[in-house]
């Protein structure tokens, strides 16, 4: 296709996924698929109240079910488990450590049996008496919810610059609007599961994880054992989106059960229990004040945010850290609050800070453009900046307006009649909207081992995680390119804590971090090979300067016409396998980072901090159609243009961005976990009532990869794309709905009832 | 392995991917669990256990069904095709499997076995005549990675190829 030609600039080849065959044949074994001999099955029992204490657990009937082997509850733990540490773990709540109930659906028991049917039957027979139950706080506006200043409890500084109050008071055009986003759950298709196998005092856990090294250390601490005797295996992960980033308390509980009964135990968590025993995206509220000159220059940006969290853990996303640096705001004042309530602890979910905060800001931007009578793209162009306004740090690269131009062109933005409600197609009112996407280019310390074998095959080992992003594929491509061998001659091993550690697969850091380590290891392998080739007596490159050699397509090339087959070179080196291990520490990070990585921490350099700002950008456009009578909303077209530095693989990059845009569609129109205000319990905890986009909700989705060179962002020049795609779509849809209907919906999701009079 | 002490067991025979497999199962065991836990066929996935996600889709006697909502004892004697039974003996991929790779119709791959079996049925049923029809008849299979446009492209491409080659899509 001719329109793809310019995209080849600074892009790798669109190689098919290296694990595609395994995934289409059913041979890919996700953790709950791994066959284990003599396996016992377990089922969680969870609380039916959100606040109170367990007085008694009646497990007599459960024990009477044939096949039941063990029932664990707070009465039987006896100090055998250490408490989870919030951070690497999803919560500090040790659900079986005490009789206290902190939230709805808290684990109160684990029932183990020979067969899943027996475990399920027995689990349903467990009855719990509660005492001290009080009306729980469900979140915002609930009695007993405690609002605290997030800066004070988290030790952070709210981004601010200039005199906001003065600038806002003086601005000729102002808007002052409030927005909200709901509770959302990741709902990866794969159920959460843990399979624990003990052998000679060593523990192997098969569990979908985005952080095997972190978990190994956290699990060892909870089980009070040496991390060297714990292994986490997670070769395939059936979707994650952040839900499998922090370890949950279940892992240690299942491992303890397996140790006690002397037999492997598997626990596959029911979908409804996943809503309360793991994390979620907390609901947020926002107040935004924007002031602008008549020529469209923003002079004042004020953003107050409120985020719900649990009682004991201050989980915070504080998206103002990114939004405050998005445009050339004249003055900025921000403040973030946490609202502690009787809920399970939230956690990160795809674009954790950006999804709610950018929805609010990019909606406000549209409102301001409307107030100015200005095209929303032009309004953003006027406020585009190469230096963030808070500290004046420069972006290493920023192609936001190029993204707008390309997406607008492909979308046909020039066909838009700016007048609200002016575009119609029969019974459908048509609206066009757009919004900015941004995501920081984070990077972490990472390690990798690369082996080049005498047969010309290579092995890449790194304990990163294949959550569907294509990390195995891009790793194979990078190694193939560096070593001059075909992609299918590279085996990539990931998802095992016995491999060299890599960061948590979160914050869109993996490609940058892991590929930087692989590149370093490959360069060492090449250097060793070249040294051997020039040292070999009588070889074609004998006595050459190693730095003059290169490898391409299975051949070693020198400065002259002589070439040497890679296979011959490997045969002559007499080195056997060329194996190199590399540690990559990002610029500006402490050398101590590698030690911390081995200890299970994830030292990360955030793209929005430091002397230069590293960030990927995109522009997202949507067409919505709102039915004149029913107010049904359809989204027939979405176009996104994204600039993310070097694109390692345009095929996997497109898929990720496309999936992200559809996530944004779900966020705008479908997704919300409903909470009963009186009981603080989730109501729609399954895939029937928690709406996610289905195939029929999605029509045309176009992804444009805007060429961008950025050699300053990191050694491989890549910016993460995994979370960028869903950042702008919710606001773009809300803005398009405004254009169609004249109704500014500031609370997500936008449903039919939001648009009825 | 010790005999599992359950309340009662029922003997059934399933024709799975062309082979007769005899099983002794708890009457509460779903077809999905029978395949996964008793026959080691873990290609079919459990995403909800409530018939809401489609990840467990299988072909039973030529029709796509949700194996998590089907008790094993109710399909005694039935002919079942799972994702493991689609490739030819020499390892060649089924045209729909190949189309899913070619169109990058998956990311994490967890829903993929169910999507592929639904896709085969969608074409066989004559519900792949247009992109709109494909979207509608593939909507029982959720994909949280949201590979939907690529799934539609894969179904369309497998359909076109089978029509061009006069080789009807079947399991």
Interface residues (C-beta under 8 A of the other chain):
Chain A: X16 X17 X19 X20 X21 X22 X23 X24 X25 X26 X27 X28 X29 X30 X32 X33 X35 X37 X38 X66 X67 X114 X115 X116 X117 X118 X121 X186 X187 X188 X189 X190 X191 X236 X237 X238 X239 X240 X241 X268 X270 X271 X467 X468 X469 X470 X651 X652 X654 X655 X656 X658 X659 X660 X662 X663 X666 X686 X687 X688 X692 X693 X694 X695 X696 X698 X699 X700 X701
Chain B: X1 X4 X5 X6 X7 X26 X28 X29 X33 X36 X37 X40 X41 X42 X43 X44 X45 X46 X47 X48 X49 X50 X52 X53 X55 X82 X83 X84 X86 X87 X93 X97 X98 X100 X101 X102 X104 X106 X107 X108 X109 X110 X111 X112 X113 X116 X134 X135 X136 X138 X139 X141 X142 X143 X144 X145 X146 X147 X148 X149 X150 X151 X152
